Amino acid sequence: MEVRIPLDPPDTSEQPTESWGLAPREAEVLRLLTAGVTSRAAAAALATEAGLR
C-alpha cells in the first residue's frame, strides 16, 4: 500500500469567501486579523465601519 500526501496546500487564493460559509462581517474580521491587526484595533475599525464611533 502506498500513501501520497501532498506537501503544498491547495491554492485557495481565488476562492471567494462565500464558499467558506462566512458572513461578510466574519470575512472582514478574518481579513483584519490575518493582516496582523490586533484584536483591539480590529474591533475599533469594525465599530467605525458600522458607525458606532
VOVEX-265832 format. One line per field, with one value per residue (C-alpha): residue in one letter; y, x, z; residue number from 0. Coordinates in Angstrom, 1 decimal. Example, Ala and Ser with C-alpha at 12.3 -4.5 7.8 and 13.67 -1.06 7.14 Angstrom:
2
type = (A; S)
py = (-4.5; -1.1)
px = (12.3; 13.7)
pz = (7.8; 7.1)
seq = (0; 1)
//
This chain:
53
type = (M; E; V; R; I; P; L; D; P; P; D; T; S; E; Q; P; T; E; S; W; G; L; A; P; R; E; A; E; V; L; R; L; L; T; A; G; V; T; S; R; A; A; A; A; A; L; A; T; E; A; G; L; R)
py = (0.0; 3.4; 6.7; 10.0; 13.2; 16.5; 18.8; 22.0; 23.2; 23.7; 27.2; 28.9; 32.4; 32.7; 31.0; 33.5; 33.9; 32.9; 29.3; 29.4; 29.8; 33.1; 36.1; 39.4; 40.7; 37.4; 37.6; 41.2; 40.2; 37.3; 39.7; 42.2; 39.5; 37.8; 41.1; 41.4; 43.9; 43.4; 42.4; 45.8; 47.7; 45.3; 46.0; 49.7; 49.5; 47.4; 49.7; 52.8; 50.9; 50.1; 53.8; 53.0; 55.6)
px = (0.0; 1.3; 0.0; 0.8; 0.5; 0.8; 3.3; 1.9; -1.5; -4.1; -4.3; -7.3; -6.3; -9.0; -11.7; -14.5; -15.2; -18.8; -17.6; -16.1; -19.5; -18.6; -20.8; -19.4; -18.6; -16.9; -14.8; -13.8; -12.7; -10.7; -9.1; -8.1; -6.7; -4.7; -3.3; -1.7; -4.1; -4.5; -7.9; -8.4; -7.5; -9.8; -12.7; -12.1; -12.1; -15.2; -17.0; -16.1; -17.2; -20.6; -21.0; -20.7; -17.9)
pz = (0.0; -1.0; 0.5; -1.1; 0.9; -0.9; 0.6; -0.8; 0.4; -2.4; -3.9; -2.5; -3.3; -6.0; -3.9; -3.0; 0.7; 0.1; -0.4; 3.1; 4.6; 6.3; 6.6; 5.2; 8.7; 9.6; 6.4; 7.3; 10.8; 9.4; 6.8; 9.5; 11.8; 9.1; 8.1; 11.6; 13.1; 16.8; 18.2; 19.8; 16.5; 14.5; 17.0; 16.6; 12.8; 12.7; 15.1; 13.0; 9.9; 11.5; 12.5; 16.2; 16.8)
seq = (0; 1; 2; 3; 4; 5; 6; 7; 8; 9; 10; 11; 12; 13; 14; 15; 16; 17; 18; 19; 20; 21; 22; 23; 24; 25; 26; 27; 28; 29; 30; 31; 32; 33; 34; 35; 36; 37; 38; 39; 40; 41; 42; 43; 44; 45; 46; 47; 48; 49; 50; 51; 52)
//
